[in-house]
Amino acid sequence: MQSAHGGPRLLLRRLREVMAEPVSAQTRLDRIVVHIAANMVAEVCSVYVLRADQFLELYATEGLNREAVHLTTMGAEEGLVGLIAQTAESLALADAQQHPAFSYRPETGEEIYSSFLGVPILRGGNTLGVLVVQNKARRLYNDEEVEVLQTTAMLLAEMIASGELQSLAATGDGFATRRALSLTGTPITDGIGLGHAVLHEPRIIIKQIVAEDTKSELARLDVAIKAMRASIDKLVDQGDTSHGETRDILETFRMIAHDQGWLRRLREAVNTGLTAEAAVERVQNDARAKMQRQTDPYLRERLHDLDDLANRLLHELVGQSFIADHASLPDNAIIVARTMGPAALLDYDRSKLRGLVLEDGGALSHVAIVARSLGIPAVGNVGNIINLAEQGDPIIVDGSTGDVHVRPPADVENSYAEKARLRAKRQEQYRKLRDVPCLTRDGVAIDLHMNAGLVVDLPHMEETGAISIGLFRTEIQFMIAHRFPRMREQEVLYRAILDAVPDRAVTFRTLDIGSDKVLPYMDKVEEENPALGWRAIRIGLDRPALLRTQLRALLRASGGRDLKIMFPMIAAVEEFHAAKAIAEQEVAYLQRYGHSLPSDVQLGIMLEVPSLLWQLDEICAAVDFVSVGSNDLLQYLFAVDRDNSRVANRFDSLSAPPLRAFKLIADKARAANTPLTLCGEMGGQPLEAIVLIALGFRGLSMSPAAIGPVKAAILAMDLAETRHFVVELIERIDGGRSLREPLRAFAERQGIPLG
């Protein structure tokens, strides 16, 4: 076997000189292939670039017919070059023409060459092109030669990504890096956002790929690795989850950060002549390219871990902040992130936010709740978005369908601009309904309440005409704080909320934490099944000081006014009695010390645990009101994790089993004369809302954006007709299949708008 002439360092040094020359892009590329061929003792060196139309175009060659440059093209799945582009893996062959994927191009004159070595040109794990060397003699290329070619491909990747070669393309379609992408995720917040991408964790731009001094680069790498390990150790020890990482993920980070195989690959990459930053990028490019093409969800999850770890290491190397510079936010920012906490989203200037796209995070995540509060169109679970979108890219977010368009063509952009105008017109129509009494066509009054969790939500009360805040999520204050809020701080917040809506009721839900809602300053309790574990009222009853502090703050803030408190996750009547006893103790305490008390205190529950379905008579007799939390109730009824994409769509809320449960709840509450509302996401969907009303609900609480569409549907429905149809349907249907289509067809026949 031959070895590369002069070695990789000499080649990289020469290529660095070429990159610095003041010459045209084509001349620079032509000189690069000449140097690669000479260094590797190859008779041919060719560069193919992947265009936006998914064709590979010959951009430069040494050894083949130069007249074929920009004329020879092949599909991304065609020939050996196409195979490499498709698999993102290197290919070395002693006799290329015997390979079944070999494709002959007569204009290139390559029929005289036998041996073949090709490597993908990668950036962010995405294939930008292919770099090839060939020889007449049959030979196998050794590992060192493969390494040299892979390292050189990084330089070409930067040239392609920079747009330097754009003017050379045979077509005007541009490169694959800049092609339009249409992606689909999980709808989080309704609405359409058009703007430019802002990466929440900015990607490090590696300006120097070739190292001046390998020893100093190895030393820099070692220092950065130690600093990264120390920061991860600190996060694990402190149980910090402020960036959404669970302890398990941090433990995985720590394990990978000490993996000798990963560290060896990093050092080997530096030894080929790369800077420490380029070595990290090179190793991660290889891992990302392979793992993105895996179907095993576990392996794809490990890709997230590796990406995060590589990103942390790069930030250590360059000393750059891990989070975006908020001062330079454009006026139409679409935030793109793998995941983020609610506090991180609130740090951005809300007047400039037009949308949010998450690689991880569903409709019921904490940041989703905040996005809805801010009225920001948002989509979650968009695969690989942080590697597909570049800073400043034009991007469209459709929160109603879950579609995300990156670098959209003009026709798509114009279509969405028109859609946004129509939506604005429809929103204006909804605003005109604000002061219209919410009555069905046959005269039945329905109360529409608003869900909230932040002070910024409160102006929506006037905009929407909601009669009250049916659910105020007090935990959001705790989630965005850096430490546990003191009683005085809680009292100030609760009083500010009541002052902001002096003529409307506010139903405060006590702290609903645990499971996935982990406070950054509290130790995370490791549980086999946290969704069924120590959370919500269970924590409050086991840590009564926590519950007492919040109840005292609520009581003090409500002096002279009515106060409604709701306890979450009640599974047995006895739990409500225990919580009520603590509330009564706090009332007695404040009375004893002369504090102003609320004029009236009502205590209710969030009905979200199925066990209460068999305690409805007792619970309705004990409480002042009931609010159904449909999100959790449905999750527990079907034993389905609502954030697990594998199973979340296995049931429909508009099927007979849950609808029968909702009817039972409504019937029992009416018989006991107990006020009843529903405050889950289900109530904010027009079709689901009219079905719930038909089953007996007379109060629904929802996000501000949902009130207009739901009210329009209610105004158009005849309750008696709808009730007859819905009840008859769920009583005669067997099994648990979806009833959505017949219900939708009925609504359309009745002329009920469904948004």
Secondary structure by P-SEA (a helix, b strand, c coil): cccccccaaaaaaaaaaaaaccccaaaaaaaaaaaaaaaacccbbbbbbbcccccccccccccccccccccccccccccaaaaaaaacbbbbbcccccccccccccccccccccbbbbbbbcccccccbbbbbbbcccccccaaaaaaaaaaaaaaaaaaaacccccccccccccccccbbbbbcccccbbbbbbbbbcccccccccccccccaaaaaaaaaaaaaaaaaaaaaaaaaccccccccaaaaaaaaaaaacaaaaaaaaaaaaacccaaaaaaaaaaaaaaaaaacccaaaaaaaaaaaaaaaaaaaaaacccccccccccccccccccccccaaaaaacccccccbbbbcccccccaaaaaaaaacccccccccccccccccccbbbbcccccbbbccccaaaaaaaaaaaaaaaaaaaaaaaacccccccccbbbbbbbbbbccccccccccccccccccccccccccccccccccaaaaaaaaaaaaaacccbbbbbbccccccccccccbbbbbcccccccccaaaaaaaaaaaaaaaaaaaaaaaccbbbbbbbcccccaaaaaaaaaaaaaaaaaaaaaccbbbcbbbbbbbccccccccaaaaaaacccbbbbccaaaaaaaacccccccccccccccccaaaaaaaaaaaaaaaaaccbbbbcccccccaaaaaaaaaacccbbbbcccaaaaaaaaaaaccaaaaaaaaaaaaaaccccccaaaaaaaaaaaaccccc
